Amino acid sequence: MLKPLEVVIGAPLAPYTQRQILLQCHRVICGDAQLLVDLFVNYDCDLDSSNLFERAVNSVVRVAQGLPGTAEQTGAELARESMLAGDALGCITKLLETLGGWVDDKLGVEPAADAAAKARKLAAKASANNDENNEDGDGDGDEGNEGSSSVVGIERAKASKAEYQRAIALFNKKPKKGVALMQKIGRLGETPLEIAAFLRHTPDLDKTVIGDYLGERDEPMLSVMHAYVDAMDFTDQTLDEGIRKFLEGFRLPGESQKIDRLMEKFAERFCKQNPGEYKSADTAYVLAFSVIMLNTDAHNPQVKNKMTKEGFTRNNRGIDDGADLPREHLEDLYDRIVNNEIRMKDENPTLLAQKAEMNAKDGASSFNRTMKDMSNRLGMDVLSQMMFGATKRTQMVSLF
């Protein structure tokens, strides 16, 4: 019911009849006070849900204001859009009347009372409720107090969510300050394990920022990264399956030293849970880099001369403490990567391809941007990082 009314830049408007019917449906909804309150409480005040009520109101307001391009319309087309704007304005008016009546009913005031009087009564009852909560009363609160508690409780829940969302937005710009704010408002614990769980399970966190944060060498970020990886289970998984799981929740950063720390910890954890798979964690570390390189090489359309299976096995000679890994093991690994690209869990390959194609249409100057778009499937420009910023161990074995 919302998407046809929402404006997407560059996308055509939904058919007039469809939008007209949806606005009629919205008007019915706007007349149901309890439904509106339930939507607001269960979505807009819930930390794990989207602001559905706000989104619905914004979509209707946008129609009432006039959609893009309507200023240039004439005749029957302009008349239809004007009628839609009038219908949307009617929805907004109905919404305000309905919610105003609900608040009046909960506060126990007359509908004719002015806004200042209502605000004073709400503040007085909120203060009285706070006093009652601090005493061991016998539960004799009247129905009016119960109603005002509902209004105040909803207001507080929304304010709490807004504060939480501000902390999320701050994390996506300055992660250390975002974590500190989360802790200050009581939404996050102090231990590395708690912070790691927050990074893993909180929606709306920027995956690139998470990767940069986990790759830091200073405390507490280093301990958080260790806790983050130690919470993962790679038991009985192949190396590429482990890498896929490892990269589900963040993008590898672009700085080679940060990548080095992350991949070193991954290799340690993988080998600890799969004893005997490789002679040492160094082997898994080097082979993991090789797998990431192969993934970029195989699935980046700008790379014309693709790495062959023979080349992959040759590049990984002697990495198992001086010995060769079984050729069959390397060949199977090669086939799995070539046939099934490693990408982040929430990435859409179709959208990535479309983005790369759009950049390609810009001409030769778009080469670097296209490379970056495609390699961002792993969260970094892997090709340049590995070829020009290789770590000490990859340099030792001369992988690429």
C-alpha positions in Angstrom: 0.0 0.0 0.0 3.0 2.3 0.4 5.3 1.8 -2.5 2.9 3.0 -5.3 2.5 6.3 -3.3 6.2 6.8 -2.6 8.3 8.8 -5.0 11.4 7.2 -6.5 13.6 9.6 -8.4 13.8 8.5 -12.0 11.0 5.9 -11.7 7.6 6.4 -13.3 4.5 7.1 -11.1 2.1 4.3 -10.3 -1.1 4.4 -12.4 -3.6 7.1 -11.3 -6.4 4.6 -10.5 -4.1 2.5 -8.3 -3.0 5.6 -6.3 -6.6 6.8 -6.0 -7.8 3.5 -4.6 -4.8 3.3 -2.2 -5.6 6.8 -0.9 -9.2 5.7 -0.2 -7.8 2.8 1.8 -5.5 5.2 3.7 -8.5 7.4 4.6 -10.3 4.4 6.1 -7.2 3.5 8.1 -6.8 7.1 9.2 -10.3 6.9 10.8 -9.3 3.9 13.1 -7.5 5.4 16.1 -6.5 2.1 17.7 -5.0 0.8 14.4 -3.0 4.0 14.1 -1.7 3.7 17.6 -0.9 0.0 17.2 1.1 0.8 14.1 3.0 3.5 15.8 3.7 1.5 19.0 4.6 -1.8 17.3 6.7 -0.4 14.5 7.8 3.2 15.1 8.6 2.6 18.8 10.2 -0.8 18.3 14.0 -0.9 17.9 13.9 -3.8 15.5 11.2 -2.5 13.2 11.0 0.2 10.6 9.1 3.4 11.1 6.0 2.2 9.2 3.6 4.9 10.6 6.1 7.7 9.7 6.6 6.2 6.3 2.9 6.0 5.6 2.3 9.6 6.7 5.3 10.9 4.7 4.0 9.2 1.5 0.5 10.8 1.9 2.0 14.2 2.7 4.2 13.9 -0.5 1.1 13.4 -2.6 -0.7 16.3 -0.9 2.2 18.6 -1.7 2.2 17.6 -5.4 4.5 15.0 -7.0 7.5 15.9 -9.2 6.5 16.9 -12.7 2.9 17.9 -11.9 3.7 21.6 -12.3 4.3 21.0 -16.0 1.0 19.0 -16.5 -2.1 20.5 -18.1 -5.7 19.6 -18.8 -7.2 16.4 -17.6 -3.9 15.1 -16.3 -3.4 18.1 -14.1 -7.0 17.8 -12.9 -6.5 14.1 -11.9 -3.3 14.9 -9.9 -5.0 17.8 -8.2 -7.8 15.5 -7.1 -5.3 13.1 -5.7 -3.6 15.9 -3.8 -7.1 16.8 -2.4 -7.7 13.1 -1.4 -4.3 13.0 0.3 -5.0 16.2 2.2 -8.3 14.7 3.4 -6.4 11.7 4.7 -4.1 13.9 6.7 -7.0 15.9 8.1 -8.8 12.7 9.1 -5.6 11.4 10.7 -5.2 14.5 12.9 -8.9 14.4 13.9 -8.7 10.7 14.8 -5.5 10.9 16.8 -6.6 14.2 18.5 -9.8 12.4 19.6 -7.8 9.5 21.0 -5.5 11.8 23.0 -8.5 13.7 24.3 -10.2 10.5 25.4 -7.0 9.2 27.2 -6.5 12.5 28.9 -10.1 12.9 29.9 -10.4 16.4 28.4 -13.1 18.0 26.3 -12.3 18.1 22.6 -12.9 21.9 22.7 -10.0 22.4 25.2 -7.1 24.4 23.8 -3.7 22.9 23.2 -2.1 24.7 26.1 -4.7 23.3 28.5 -4.2 19.8 27.2 -0.4 20.1 27.5 -0.7 21.3 31.1 -3.0 18.4 32.0 -0.7 15.8 30.3 2.3 17.2 32.2 0.5 17.2 35.5 -0.7 13.6 35.1 2.7 12.4 34.0 4.2 14.0 37.1 1.5 12.3 39.2 2.2 9.0 37.6 5.9 9.3 38.3 5.1 10.0 42.0 2.9 7.0 42.2 5.5 4.8 40.7 7.9 5.8 43.4 5.5 4.8 46.2 4.0 1.5 47.2 0.4 2.4 46.3 -2.6 0.1 46.5 -3.4 0.4 42.7 -6.3 2.9 43.1 -5.3 4.9 40.0 -8.3 6.1 38.1 -9.0 5.5 34.5 -7.8 8.9 33.5 -4.4 8.3 35.0 -4.2 5.0 33.1 -5.0 6.8 29.9 -2.4 9.5 30.4 0.2 6.8 31.2 -0.5 5.3 27.8 0.2 8.6 26.1 3.3 9.3 28.1 4.6 5.7 27.6 4.2 5.9 23.9 6.0 9.3 23.8 8.9 7.9 25.9 9.2 4.8 23.7 9.4 6.9 20.6 12.0 9.2 22.2 14.0 6.1 23.2 14.0 4.7 19.7 15.0 8.1 18.2 17.9 8.3 20.6 18.9 4.8 19.6 18.8 5.6 15.9 20.9 8.7 16.5 23.5 6.5 18.1 23.4 4.1 15.1 23.8 7.1 12.7 26.8 8.3 14.8 28.4 4.9 14.6 28.1 4.9 10.8 30.1 8.1 10.8 32.4 7.8 13.8 32.2 4.2 15.2 34.1 4.8 18.4 31.8 7.7 19.4 28.8 5.7 18.3 29.8 2.8 20.6 30.4 5.2 23.4 27.0 6.8 22.9 25.3 3.4 22.9 27.0 2.6 26.2 26.0 6.0 27.6 22.3 5.5 26.9 22.4 2.0 28.3 21.9 0.1 25.0 25.3 -1.5 25.0 27.5 -3.2 27.5 31.2 -2.6 28.1 32.7 -6.0 27.4 34.3 -6.9 24.1 31.8 -9.8 23.8 28.9 -7.5 24.1 30.2 -5.0 21.6 31.0 -7.9 19.2 27.4 -9.2 19.5 26.2 -5.6 18.9 28.2 -5.4 15.6 27.0 -8.8 14.5 23.3 -8.6 15.2 22.3 -4.9 14.9 20.6 -3.9 11.7 21.4 -0.7 9.9 25.1 -0.6 10.8 27.3 0.2 7.9 29.2 -2.9 6.9 32.2 -1.0 5.7 32.4 0.9 9.0 32.2 -2.4 10.9 35.1 -3.8 8.9 37.2 -0.7 9.6 36.4 -0.8 13.3 37.3 -4.5 13.6 40.5 -4.0 11.8 41.9 -1.5 14.3 45.0 -2.4 16.2 44.2 -0.5 19.4 42.1 -1.5 22.3 39.2 -2.2 22.8 38.7 -2.7 19.0 41.3 -5.5 18.8 39.7 -7.4 21.7 36.3 -6.9 20.1 37.6 -8.3 16.8 38.9 -11.4 18.6 35.6 -11.8 20.4 33.7 -11.3 17.1 35.7 -14.1 15.4 35.8 -16.4 18.4 32.0 -16.4 18.5 31.9 -17.9 15.0 31.8 -21.6 14.3 33.8 -23.0 11.4 33.7 -26.6 12.5 33.7 -29.1 9.6 33.6 -26.4 7.0 35.9 -26.0 4.0 38.1 -23.0 3.8 35.9 -21.2 1.3 32.8 -22.0 3.4 34.6 -20.4 6.3 35.5 -17.3 4.4 31.9 -16.9 3.2 30.6 -17.1 6.7 33.4 -14.8 8.0 32.5 -12.1 5.5 28.8 -12.2 6.0 28.6 -9.4 8.4 31.2 -6.8 7.3 33.3 -5.6 4.4 37.0 -6.1 4.4 38.7 -2.7 4.9 40.9 -1.2 2.3 44.0 -0.9 4.5 46.3 -3.9 4.1 47.3 -4.0 7.8 43.7 -4.2 8.9 43.1 -7.0 6.4 46.1 -8.7 7.7 44.9 -8.7 11.3 41.4 -9.9 10.4 42.6 -12.7 8.1 45.2 -13.8 10.7 42.5 -14.2 13.4 40.2 -16.0 10.9 43.0 -18.4 10.0 43.7 -19.1 13.7 40.1 -19.7 14.5 39.5 -21.9 11.4 42.5 -24.1 12.2 41.6 -24.4 15.9 38.1 -25.8 14.9 39.4 -27.9 12.1 42.6 -29.5 13.4 44.6 -31.4 10.9 43.2 -29.6 7.9 46.5 -27.7 7.5 49.8 -27.9 9.2 49.6 -24.4 10.7 47.4 -21.3 10.8 49.9 -19.7 8.5 48.9 -22.1 5.7 45.2 -21.2 6.1 46.2 -17.5 6.3 48.1 -17.6 3.0 45.5 -19.7 1.2 42.7 -17.5 2.4 44.4 -14.5 0.7 44.8 -16.6 -2.4 41.1 -17.5 -2.4 40.1 -13.8 -2.2 42.4 -13.0 -5.0 41.0 -15.8 -7.1 37.4 -14.6 -6.3 38.2 -11.1 -7.6 40.0 -12.4 -10.6 37.3 -14.8 -11.6 34.3 -12.5 -11.1 35.6 -9.1 -12.2 34.7 -8.5 -15.8 37.5 -6.0 -16.2 40.0 -8.9 -15.7 40.4 -10.3 -19.2 43.1 -12.9 -18.6 41.5 -15.1 -16.0 43.6 -17.2 -13.7 43.6 -20.9 -14.7 43.3 -23.8 -12.4 46.9 -24.7 -13.2 48.0 -21.2 -12.3 46.2 -21.3 -9.0 47.8 -24.6 -8.0 51.2 -23.4 -9.1 50.9 -20.1 -7.1 50.2 -22.1 -3.9 53.1 -24.5 -4.0 55.0 -24.9 -0.8 52.6 -23.0 1.4 51.9 -25.8 3.9 55.1 -25.3 6.0 57.2 -25.8 2.9 55.2 -28.7 1.6 52.6 -28.8 -1.2 48.9 -29.1 -0.4 47.1 -32.0 -2.2 46.5 -30.9 -5.8 42.9 -32.3 -5.6 42.3 -30.0 -2.6 43.4 -26.9 -4.5 41.5 -27.8 -7.7 38.3 -28.4 -5.8 38.8 -25.1 -4.0 39.3 -23.4 -7.4 36.2 -24.9 -8.9 34.0 -23.8 -5.9 35.2 -20.2 -6.1 34.9 -19.9 -9.9 31.4 -21.4 -9.9 30.1 -19.7 -6.8 31.3 -16.1 -6.1 32.0 -15.1 -2.5 30.0 -12.0 -1.7 28.4 -10.4 1.3 25.2 -12.0 2.6 23.0 -9.0 1.8 24.4 -8.2 -1.6 22.3 -8.5 -4.7 24.4 -9.6 -7.7 21.9 -8.2 -10.2 22.1 -4.7 -8.7 25.9 -4.9 -8.6 26.0 -5.9 -12.2 23.7 -3.0 -13.2 25.8 -0.5 -11.2 28.9 -1.7 -13.0 27.2 -1.5 -16.3 26.1 2.1 -15.7 29.6 3.1 -14.8 30.9 1.4 -17.9 28.7 3.5 -20.1 30.4 6.6 -18.9 33.5 5.8 -20.9 37.1 4.9 -20.3 37.3 7.2 -17.3 34.9 4.9 -15.4 37.4 2.0 -15.4 38.6 2.6 -11.8 35.0 3.1 -10.5 33.8 0.0 -12.2 36.7 -2.0 -10.8 35.8 -0.7 -7.3 32.1 -1.5 -7.7 32.8 -5.1 -8.7 35.5 -5.7 -6.1 33.3 -4.2 -3.4 31.5 -7.6 -3.4 34.2 -8.4 -0.9 34.2 -4.9 0.6 37.5 -3.7 -0.8 39.6 -3.3 -3.9 41.2 -6.7 -3.5 43.1 -6.7 -6.7 45.2 -3.5 -6.0 45.6 -4.3 -2.3 46.9 -7.8 -2.9 49.1 -6.8 -5.8 50.6 -3.6 -4.4 50.0 -3.9 -0.7 50.7 -7.5 0.0 51.5 -8.5 3.6 54.7 -10.0 4.8 53.6 -13.6 4.5 52.1 -13.4 1.1 55.4 -11.7 0.0 57.4 -14.6 1.4 55.6 -17.2 -0.6 55.3 -15.0 -3.7 51.6 -15.9 -4.3 50.9 -13.3 -6.9 
